[in-house]
Amino acid sequence: MDLVAYVAKAPKLGETVTGHRFRTVPGGKGANQAIAAARAGGEVAFLGAVGDDGFGAEMRATLAEAGVDVRGLRQVPGSSGIAHIVVDDDGSNSIIVVPGANGTVTGPSGEDLAVIAASSALLLQLELPMEAVVEAAQAGKVAGVQVFLTPAPAQPLPAELLDAVSVLVPNEHEAAAITGVEGPEAALDALLELVEEAVITLGSDGALYGARSGERLRVPSVKVDAVDTTAAGDTFVGALAVARTERRGMADALAFASMAAALSVQREGASTSMPTRRQIEDALA
């Protein structure tokens, strides 16, 4: 659950500021990407866990209302995962994640593995324990599934995970943290030594794509007045995965994902801001 405080300017360490609004919004990177993919036209199943608190019940209902299959969303005793988000008047944000129930997902169940094997794409993030992410990615690779990894929150990535990833989608800061290289072009070169394909999201500067095959693309962002950038990255990844499973060319897929992200930042909240397929296609047209 996203616990969002809106302030004129985010506080510095040790500083207290007065905000002008607060709201709770169902979120989490996995849920955000699932909803983004469903709204972009994908058929989506969710695997993970929520607690036995009110947040868990609300998040399950939110996913289901978006058309996401929640049969793989288990309930465990204790609190659900939360993210404390500060959004300033420029639309920039900072986030603290407390895993809660997410921390209990130490690996996919037999039922989870069957769902992965029957899918066209698997979207992974790092808000679950690393061993669960690695096992799911390896299962996806064995089944011939496209494995998309958003390496956030940023942390060291084991070689066995990178070996199973089809498309790595970091932002510019995460790309630098993974590679130790500054600058998106140089970081992309370094990422392609680790994975077959990578997309570095660059915020208002668009996105940079590269593949070991030699293909390289830079897609400019759609210029809009940003209200809240919280869901931009997750919306991008969800829409990108849908476009790829529809066998679109990478340039077309990136344009589709970039438009979805641009539409999302014009509204407040994470899951509540994500556009429908019709809205994305109308905007592209």
LUMGU-654967 format. One line per field, with one value per atom (N, C-alpha, C): residue number from 1; atom name; x, y, z. Coordinates in steps of 0.05 Angstrom, whole numbers. Each point is the difference from the previous one (the first is absolute). Layout:
% LUMGU-654967
fivo = NUM,...
votor = CA,...
px = X,...
py = Y,...
pz = Z,...
% end
This chain:
% LUMGU-654967
fivo = 1,1,1,2,2,2,3,3,3,4,4,4,5,5,5,6,6,6,7,7,7,8,8,8,9,9,9,10,10,10,11,11,11,12,12,12,13,13,13,14,14,14,15,15,15,16,16,16,17,17,17,18,18,18,19,19,19,20,20,20,21,21,21,22,22,22,23,23,23,24,24,24,25,25,25,26,26,26,27,27,27,28,28,28,29,29,29,30,30,30,31,31,31,32,32,32,33,33,33,34,34,34,35,35,35,36,36,36,37,37,37,38,38,38,39,39,39,40,40,40,41,41,41,42,42,42,43,43,43,44,44,44,45,45,45,46,46,46,47,47,47,48,48,48,49,49,49,50,50,50,51,51,51,52,52,52,53,53,53,54,54,54,55,55,55,56,56,56,57,57,57,58,58,58,59,59,59,60,60,60,61,61,61,62,62,62,63,63,63,64,64,64,65,65,65,66,66,66,67,67,67,68,68,68,69,69,69,70,70,70,71,71,71,72,72,72,73,73,73,74,74,74,75,75,75,76,76,76,77,77,77,78,78,78,79,79,79,80,80,80,81,81,81,82,82,82,83,83,83,84,84,84,85,85,85,86,86,86,87,87,87,88,88,88,89,89,89,90,90,90,91,91,91,92,92,92,93,93,93,94,94,94,95,95,95,96,96,96,97,97,97,98,98,98,99,99,99,100,100,100,101,101,101,102,102,102,103,103,103,104,104,104,105,105,105,106,106,106,107,107,107,108,108,108,109,109,109,110,110,110,111,111,111,112,112,112,113,113,113,114,114,114,115,115,115,116,116,116,117,117,117,118,118,118,119,119,119,120,120,120,121,121,121,122,122,122,123,123,123,124,124,124,125,125,125,126,126,126,127,127,127,128,128,128,129,129,129,130,130,130,131,131,131,132,132,132,133,133,133,134,134,134,135,135,135,136,136,136,137,137,137,138,138,138,139,139,139,140,140,140,141,141,141,142,142,142,143,143,143,144,144,144,145,145,145,146,146,146,147,147,147,148,148,148,149,149,149,150,150,150,151,151,151,152,152,152,153,153,153,154,154,154,155,155,155,156,156,156,157,157,157,158,158,158,159,159,159,160,160,160,161,161,161,162,162,162,163,163,163,164,164,164,165,165,165,166,166,166,167,167,167,168,168,168,169,169,169,170,170,170,171,171,171,172,172,172,173,173,173,174,174,174,175,175,175,176,176,176,177,177,177,178,178,178,179,179,179,180,180,180,181,181,181,182,182,182,183,183,183,184,184,184,185,185,185,186,186,186,187,187,187,188,188,188,189,189,189,190,190,190,191,191,191,192,192,192,193,193,193,194,194,194,195,195,195,196,196,196,197,197,197,198,198,198,199,199,199,200,200,200,201,201,201,202,202,202,203,203,203,204,204,204,205,205,205,206,206,206,207,207,207,208,208,208,209,209,209,210,210,210,211,211,211,212,212,212,213,213,213,214,214,214,215,215,215,216,216,216,217,217,217,218,218,218,219,219,219,220,220,220,221,221,221,222,222,222,223,223,223,224,224,224,225,225,225,226,226,226,227,227,227,228,228,228,229,229,229,230,230,230,231,231,231,232,232,232,233,233,233,234,234,234,235,235,235,236,236,236,237,237,237,238,238,238,239,239,239,240,240,240,241,241,241,242,242,242,243,243,243,244,244,244,245,245,245,246,246,246,247,247,247,248,248,248,249,249,249,250,250,250,251,251,251,252,252,252,253,253,253,254,254,254,255,255,255,256,256,256,257,257,257,258,258,258,259,259,259,260,260,260,261,261,261,262,262,262,263,263,263,264,264,264,265,265,265,266,266,266,267,267,267,268,268,268,269,269,269,270,270,270,271,271,271,272,272,272,273,273,273,274,274,274,275,275,275,276,276,276,277,277,277,278,278,278,279,279,279,280,280,280,281,281,281,282,282,282,283,283,283,284,284,284,285,285,285
votor = N,CA,C,N,CA,C,N,CA,C,N,CA,C,N,CA,C,N,CA,C,N,CA,C,N,CA,C,N,CA,C,N,CA,C,N,CA,C,N,CA,C,N,CA,C,N,CA,C,N,CA,C,N,CA,C,N,CA,C,N,CA,C,N,CA,C,N,CA,C,N,CA,C,N,CA,C,N,CA,C,N,CA,C,N,CA,C,N,CA,C,N,CA,C,N,CA,C,N,CA,C,N,CA,C,N,CA,C,N,CA,C,N,CA,C,N,CA,C,N,CA,C,N,CA,C,N,CA,C,N,CA,C,N,CA,C,N,CA,C,N,CA,C,N,CA,C,N,CA,C,N,CA,C,N,CA,C,N,CA,C,N,CA,C,N,CA,C,N,CA,C,N,CA,C,N,CA,C,N,CA,C,N,CA,C,N,CA,C,N,CA,C,N,CA,C,N,CA,C,N,CA,C,N,CA,C,N,CA,C,N,CA,C,N,CA,C,N,CA,C,N,CA,C,N,CA,C,N,CA,C,N,CA,C,N,CA,C,N,CA,C,N,CA,C,N,CA,C,N,CA,C,N,CA,C,N,CA,C,N,CA,C,N,CA,C,N,CA,C,N,CA,C,N,CA,C,N,CA,C,N,CA,C,N,CA,C,N,CA,C,N,CA,C,N,CA,C,N,CA,C,N,CA,C,N,CA,C,N,CA,C,N,CA,C,N,CA,C,N,CA,C,N,CA,C,N,CA,C,N,CA,C,N,CA,C,N,CA,C,N,CA,C,N,CA,C,N,CA,C,N,CA,C,N,CA,C,N,CA,C,N,CA,C,N,CA,C,N,CA,C,N,CA,C,N,CA,C,N,CA,C,N,CA,C,N,CA,C,N,CA,C,N,CA,C,N,CA,C,N,CA,C,N,CA,C,N,CA,C,N,CA,C,N,CA,C,N,CA,C,N,CA,C,N,CA,C,N,CA,C,N,CA,C,N,CA,C,N,CA,C,N,CA,C,N,CA,C,N,CA,C,N,CA,C,N,CA,C,N,CA,C,N,CA,C,N,CA,C,N,CA,C,N,CA,C,N,CA,C,N,CA,C,N,CA,C,N,CA,C,N,CA,C,N,CA,C,N,CA,C,N,CA,C,N,CA,C,N,CA,C,N,CA,C,N,CA,C,N,CA,C,N,CA,C,N,CA,C,N,CA,C,N,CA,C,N,CA,C,N,CA,C,N,CA,C,N,CA,C,N,CA,C,N,CA,C,N,CA,C,N,CA,C,N,CA,C,N,CA,C,N,CA,C,N,CA,C,N,CA,C,N,CA,C,N,CA,C,N,CA,C,N,CA,C,N,CA,C,N,CA,C,N,CA,C,N,CA,C,N,CA,C,N,CA,C,N,CA,C,N,CA,C,N,CA,C,N,CA,C,N,CA,C,N,CA,C,N,CA,C,N,CA,C,N,CA,C,N,CA,C,N,CA,C,N,CA,C,N,CA,C,N,CA,C,N,CA,C,N,CA,C,N,CA,C,N,CA,C,N,CA,C,N,CA,C,N,CA,C,N,CA,C,N,CA,C,N,CA,C,N,CA,C,N,CA,C,N,CA,C,N,CA,C,N,CA,C,N,CA,C,N,CA,C,N,CA,C,N,CA,C,N,CA,C,N,CA,C,N,CA,C,N,CA,C,N,CA,C,N,CA,C,N,CA,C,N,CA,C,N,CA,C,N,CA,C,N,CA,C,N,CA,C,N,CA,C,N,CA,C,N,CA,C,N,CA,C,N,CA,C,N,CA,C,N,CA,C,N,CA,C,N,CA,C,N,CA,C,N,CA,C,N,CA,C,N,CA,C,N,CA,C,N,CA,C,N,CA,C,N,CA,C,N,CA,C,N,CA,C,N,CA,C,N,CA,C,N,CA,C,N,CA,C,N,CA,C,N,CA,C,N,CA,C,N,CA,C,N,CA,C,N,CA,C,N,CA,C,N,CA,C,N,CA,C,N,CA,C,N,CA,C,N,CA,C,N,CA,C,N,CA,C,N,CA,C,N,CA,C,N,CA,C,N,CA,C,N,CA,C,N,CA,C,N,CA,C,N,CA,C,N,CA,C,N,CA,C,N,CA,C,N,CA,C,N,CA,C,N,CA,C,N,CA,C,N,CA,C,N,CA,C,N,CA,C,N,CA,C,N,CA,C,N,CA,C,N,CA,C,N,CA,C,N,CA,C,N,CA,C,N,CA,C,N,CA,C
px = 17,-17,18,-6,15,-12,16,-8,13,-15,11,-5,22,-1,8,-16,6,10,24,12,11,4,11,29,15,28,6,12,6,20,-4,18,28,19,28,2,22,5,-1,-17,-3,-19,-12,-19,-28,-18,-29,-14,-17,-15,-29,-17,-29,-10,-14,-11,-27,-10,-26,-22,9,-20,12,-18,9,-21,9,-19,13,-17,10,-9,19,-5,11,-16,11,24,22,24,18,26,20,8,26,9,-13,-3,-12,-29,-15,-29,-2,17,-1,4,20,6,-22,-12,-22,-24,-7,-22,6,24,8,-2,9,-2,-28,-17,-28,-14,4,-13,10,25,11,-9,-16,-11,10,16,11,-19,3,-14,20,-5,20,-8,19,-3,21,-8,18,9,26,11,14,-7,12,-16,2,-13,-9,-21,-9,-5,-1,-5,-30,-7,-28,-12,11,-10,-19,-10,-18,13,26,15,0,4,1,-26,-22,-27,-4,8,-4,17,25,17,-10,-10,-11,-23,-18,-23,8,21,9,10,16,11,-23,-19,-22,-17,-4,-17,14,27,15,1,-12,0,23,14,23,-9,9,-6,16,-15,13,0,-4,0,27,22,26,10,-18,7,-8,20,-5,-3,-14,-2,16,15,17,-6,5,-4,19,-10,16,-7,18,-6,7,-14,6,24,12,22,-10,16,-8,23,-7,21,-8,18,-5,13,-17,8,-4,21,-2,1,-21,-2,1,19,2,-16,-1,-17,10,25,11,-8,-12,-8,22,23,21,-7,12,-7,24,-3,19,-17,11,-16,15,-14,10,-19,11,-16,5,-22,0,-12,15,-10,-25,-2,-24,-3,-24,-7,18,9,18,24,10,24,-4,-25,-6,1,2,0,29,8,28,4,-22,2,-27,-1,-26,-10,-26,-12,-2,-9,-4,-21,-21,-21,11,17,13,17,15,17,-17,-23,-18,-10,-7,-10,23,24,22,5,0,5,-21,-24,-22,-2,19,-1,18,-5,17,23,-6,20,-2,22,1,13,-14,10,9,25,12,11,-1,12,15,12,17,-13,-26,-14,-7,8,-2,29,3,27,14,26,14,-2,-1,-1,-26,-21,-26,2,13,2,18,22,18,-14,-14,-13,-22,-16,-21,12,22,12,11,13,11,-22,-23,-23,-10,-1,-9,18,26,19,-3,-2,-3,-25,-21,-26,-1,21,1,-17,-4,-15,18,-9,15,1,23,3,9,-17,6,7,22,8,3,-14,4,17,26,18,-3,-23,-6,-16,7,21,28,17,27,16,12,16,17,21,16,-17,6,-15,17,-8,16,1,22,4,-22,-10,-20,-27,-5,-23,4,22,5,0,10,0,-28,-20,-27,-17,10,-15,1,-24,-1,4,-14,1,3,22,5,-9,-16,-12,7,24,7,-5,-2,1,30,6,27,17,-13,15,6,-20,3,21,0,20,28,4,26,8,-20,6,8,-13,6,28,6,24,24,-5,21,9,-17,7,-20,10,-17,-6,-24,-8,-15,-24,-16,11,14,11,22,18,21,-12,-20,-13,-14,-12,-14,20,23,21,7,3,7,-22,-25,-23,-1,6,-1,21,19,19,-12,-23,-13,-25,-15,-26,-3,-19,-4,-11,-19,-12,-4,2,-5,-13,-17,-12,5,13,5,-20,-17,-20,14,-6,15,-19,-23,-19,-8,3,-8,18,22,17,-6,-22,-9,12,8,11,21,19,21,0,-1,-1,24,9,22,-3,10,1,27,7,26,1,-24,-1,11,2,10,-21,-26,-21,2,-4,2,-21,-15,-21,-1,-5,-6,-28,-18,-27,-5,-7,-4,-26,0,-25,-21,-25,-22,0,1,1,-27,-2,-25,7,-20,3,-4,22,-1,-12,-19,-12,11,5,10,14,26,16,2,-14,3,-2,-21,-6,12,16,9,16,19,17,-16,-17,-16,-20,-12,-18,15,24,17,5,8,8,-25,-22,-24,-9,0,-9,21,25,21,-3,-5,-3,-23,-22,-24,7,13,7,19,19,19,-14,-19,-14,-18,-7,-15,17,26,20,3,-3,6,30,8,28,8,26,8,-6,3,-6,-29,-18,-28,-7,13,-5,9,23,9,-17,-10,-18,-26,-11,-24,5,22,6,5,14,6,-26,-18,-26,-16,0,-13,11,27,12,-6,0,-6,-29,-18,-28,-2,16,-2,9,20,12,-18,-20,-18,-22,0,-20,14,-13,11,-3,19,-2,15,2,14,-20,-12,-18,-24,-8,-23,6,25,7,4,-1,9,-21,8,-20,-9,-23,-11,13,-3,10,-12,-26,-13,13,5,12,28,15,28,-2,-17,-1,-12,-19,-11,21,17,21,21,7,19,-10,-26,-12,-1
py = -24,24,25,18,25,20,10,21,26,17,22,27,14,27,20,20,21,25,10,23,19,25,20,-8,-8,-8,-22,-22,-23,8,-12,7,-11,15,-10,-17,-14,-17,17,-8,15,23,5,22,-10,16,-5,21,-8,19,-7,20,-5,-6,-22,-8,13,-1,11,-21,-26,-21,-27,-20,-27,-19,-22,-20,-27,-21,-27,-10,-13,-10,-28,-20,-26,1,-12,2,-24,5,-22,-3,-4,-1,-23,-23,-23,6,10,6,22,21,21,-10,-17,-11,-18,-15,-18,16,21,17,15,10,14,-19,-25,-19,-7,-4,-6,22,25,23,4,-8,3,-22,-19,-20,-28,-4,-27,-17,-26,-19,-7,8,1,-17,-16,-14,10,3,11,-22,0,-19,16,-5,14,-4,19,-3,27,0,23,-10,19,-7,-4,-6,-4,26,22,26,13,23,14,8,7,6,-24,-24,-24,-4,3,-4,21,24,22,-4,-9,-5,-23,-21,-22,9,16,10,18,17,18,-15,-21,-16,-13,-12,-14,19,24,19,9,-1,7,-23,-23,-23,-19,3,-18,-25,-23,-25,-1,-1,1,-27,-22,-26,-7,11,-5,20,18,19,-12,-10,-13,20,-9,17,-13,16,-10,17,-10,15,25,22,23,22,20,24,-5,15,1,18,-2,18,28,20,28,15,22,19,28,13,27,19,16,16,30,15,29,12,15,12,30,13,29,14,26,15,-1,-10,-3,-28,-17,-27,-20,8,-19,-15,-23,-16,-14,-7,-17,-21,-25,-22,-17,-9,-20,-24,-24,-24,-17,-9,-20,-25,-22,-24,-13,-3,-14,-27,-6,-26,-8,20,-6,-16,5,-13,-30,-9,-29,-16,13,-14,-8,-23,-9,-18,-5,-16,-5,-6,-6,-28,-3,-26,-15,-25,-16,12,11,14,25,15,23,-7,-22,-8,-8,-11,-7,25,20,25,13,1,11,-14,-26,-16,4,7,4,29,17,28,7,24,10,17,13,17,-1,3,1,26,16,26,-4,6,-3,27,3,23,-10,18,-9,7,1,4,-26,-23,-26,-9,-20,-10,-10,5,-5,-30,-18,-29,-6,14,-4,11,23,13,-18,-10,-17,-25,-13,-25,4,21,6,7,16,7,-25,-18,-24,-18,-1,-16,12,27,13,-6,1,-5,-28,-20,-28,-4,15,-3,17,15,16,26,9,24,24,23,25,10,3,8,29,17,29,5,13,6,30,11,27,-1,8,-4,21,1,19,-13,7,18,-11,19,-8,-16,-22,-17,-17,-13,-18,-22,-5,-21,-24,-23,-24,-9,-13,-8,-19,-17,-19,14,23,16,13,14,14,-20,-24,-20,-8,3,-8,23,25,23,5,4,7,30,16,29,13,14,14,29,11,27,16,11,17,30,17,28,8,25,9,-5,5,-4,-29,-17,-29,-11,10,-10,7,24,8,-17,-7,-16,-28,-11,-28,-1,19,-1,15,19,17,20,4,18,23,24,23,6,11,7,-23,5,-22,-15,13,-15,-20,10,-18,-22,8,-20,-21,7,-19,-20,10,-18,-21,10,-18,-20,9,-18,-22,6,-20,-22,5,-22,-19,8,-16,-13,13,-10,4,-14,1,27,11,26,17,26,18,26,10,26,17,23,18,23,2,22,25,23,25,23,-7,21,18,26,19,-2,-15,-3,-25,-14,-23,-26,-17,-27,-7,-17,-9,-30,-12,-29,-11,-23,-13,-30,-14,-29,-10,-24,-11,-5,-1,-3,25,22,25,21,-7,20,20,25,21,22,8,20,19,25,20,11,-2,9,25,22,24,-3,14,0,17,-4,17,23,25,23,6,-2,6,15,10,12,-21,-9,-22,10,-16,4,-19,-25,-20,-22,-3,-19,-27,-5,-25,-25,0,-25,-1,20,2,-25,-8,-23,-26,-4,-25,-1,23,2,-6,11,-5,-30,-13,-29,-17,6,-16,2,25,4,-12,2,-11,-30,-13,-29,-9,15,-6,3,22,4,-21,-8,-21,-27,-7,-25,0,24,3,1,-6,-2,27,22,25,4,15,8,16,1,13,30,13,29,5,-17,3,-6,-21,-7,22,13,21,25,6,23,-5,-24,-7,3,-11,2,29,15,28,17,-5,14,-8,-25,-9,14,2,13,30,12,29,6,-17,3,-4,-18,-6,23,15,21,25,0,24,-3,-23,-4,-9,5,-7,-30,-11,-27,-19,-25,-20,-16,-20,-17,16,21,16,17,3,19,-14,-26,-15,1,5,2,-26,0,-23,-3,-23,-4,21,4,20,28,8,26,2,-22,0,2,-16,-1,26,12,26,22,-1,20,-3,-25,-5,9,-4,7,30
pz = 0,0,0,-18,-1,19,19,18,-9,-12,-16,14,6,11,-21,-4,-20,14,-9,13,-21,8,-19,-7,21,-4,19,-9,16,23,24,22,-4,11,1,25,3,23,26,19,25,-1,-23,-4,1,12,0,-16,-19,-16,2,-6,0,-28,-3,-26,-4,-24,-5,-7,-1,-5,5,6,4,-11,-12,-10,0,1,-3,-28,-14,-27,-3,-8,-4,-20,7,-17,3,1,-1,-29,-5,-28,-15,13,-14,-7,20,-5,-21,1,-19,-29,-3,-26,-10,18,-7,-10,14,-8,-25,-3,-25,-24,3,-22,-6,21,-5,-14,9,-13,-29,-5,-27,-18,10,-18,5,21,6,17,-2,18,22,24,22,23,11,25,19,26,20,19,7,19,22,25,22,26,18,26,11,15,16,29,19,27,5,25,7,12,-9,9,-21,7,-19,-26,1,-24,-19,10,-17,-14,14,-12,-22,5,-19,-25,4,-23,-17,12,-15,-17,12,-14,-23,4,-21,-24,5,-22,-15,15,-13,-17,11,-15,-26,-1,-24,-20,7,-18,4,22,6,14,-8,13,26,23,26,14,-14,13,12,-12,11,20,9,21,27,15,25,23,21,24,23,14,22,25,24,24,1,11,3,-19,-3,-16,-29,-17,-28,-5,-23,-7,-3,8,-4,-12,-13,-10,10,14,9,-21,-13,-23,6,-6,2,-28,-7,-27,3,-13,2,-22,0,-18,-29,-4,-27,-11,16,-8,5,12,6,26,4,24,12,26,14,14,3,9,20,22,18,-1,-5,-2,24,13,22,-11,-3,-14,11,27,11,-12,-9,-11,-24,-15,-23,9,24,10,6,0,5,-26,-23,-26,-6,9,-3,-25,-14,-25,-12,-26,-12,8,4,5,-26,2,-24,-18,13,-16,-13,14,-12,-24,2,-22,-25,5,-23,-13,16,-12,-17,11,-15,-26,0,-24,-21,8,-19,-11,9,-7,-24,-11,-21,11,23,12,31,13,29,9,16,9,29,6,26,10,26,14,24,15,23,27,1,25,14,-12,13,6,18,5,-25,-2,-24,-9,19,-8,-15,7,-14,-29,-3,-26,-18,10,-16,-8,18,-7,-21,3,-20,-27,0,-26,-14,15,-11,-11,14,-10,-26,-1,-25,-23,5,-22,-10,18,-8,-17,7,-14,-26,-6,-24,2,25,5,-1,-11,2,29,11,28,1,11,3,29,5,28,3,20,9,25,-1,22,22,12,21,23,25,8,-8,-7,-11,21,-10,17,-18,10,-17,-13,-26,-14,-5,11,-4,-29,-8,-27,-10,18,-9,-6,12,-7,-27,-4,-25,-24,5,-22,-8,17,-6,-11,1,-8,-30,-12,-29,-4,15,-3,28,5,25,-4,19,-3,25,2,22,-7,20,-6,-1,-5,-3,25,24,25,5,-6,4,-19,-25,-19,9,11,10,25,17,24,-8,-21,-8,-14,-16,-17,12,17,10,-21,-21,-22,-1,-2,-3,-29,-5,-27,-13,-11,-10,-23,-18,-23,9,17,11,17,16,18,-17,-22,-17,-11,-9,-9,21,25,22,6,-2,6,-20,-25,-21,2,17,7,20,12,21,-10,-18,-9,-31,-12,-29,-9,16,-7,25,-4,23,-10,17,-5,25,-3,22,-3,20,0,11,-14,6,8,10,8,-23,4,-20,-25,1,-24,-16,8,-16,9,-19,7,-21,9,-18,0,-24,-3,-14,8,-15,2,-20,0,-9,8,-8,-30,-13,-29,-14,14,-11,-3,3,-2,23,-6,20,-7,20,-5,23,-6,20,-5,19,-4,18,-12,16,17,23,16,-13,7,-9,20,-10,18,11,27,14,26,13,26,21,13,19,26,10,27,20,-7,18,-16,4,-16,13,22,15,-17,-18,-15,-28,-7,-28,-8,16,-7,-2,19,0,-23,-6,-23,-25,-3,-24,-3,21,-1,-7,13,-5,-29,-10,-28,-19,6,-17,-3,23,-1,-17,2,-16,-30,-7,-28,-10,16,-9,-4,18,-4,-24,-10,-25,-24,4,-21,-16,14,-13,-2,-20,-1,24,6,25,-1,-23,-2,6,-11,5,29,11,28,19,-5,17,-3,-23,-3,15,-1,15,30,10,28,9,-16,6,2,-18,1,25,7,24,25,1,23,1,-24,-1,9,-7,9,31,11,28,18,-9,17,2,-17,0,21,15,20,26,23,25,6,17,8,-18,8,-16,-17,12,-15,-11,14,-9,-24,-7,-21,-27,-1,-24,-22,-25,-22,-10,-13,-14,-28,-12,-27,-20,3,-18,3,25,5,-12,3,-12,-30,-12,-30,-11,14,-9,2,21,3,-22,-6,-21,-28,-3,-26,-4
% end
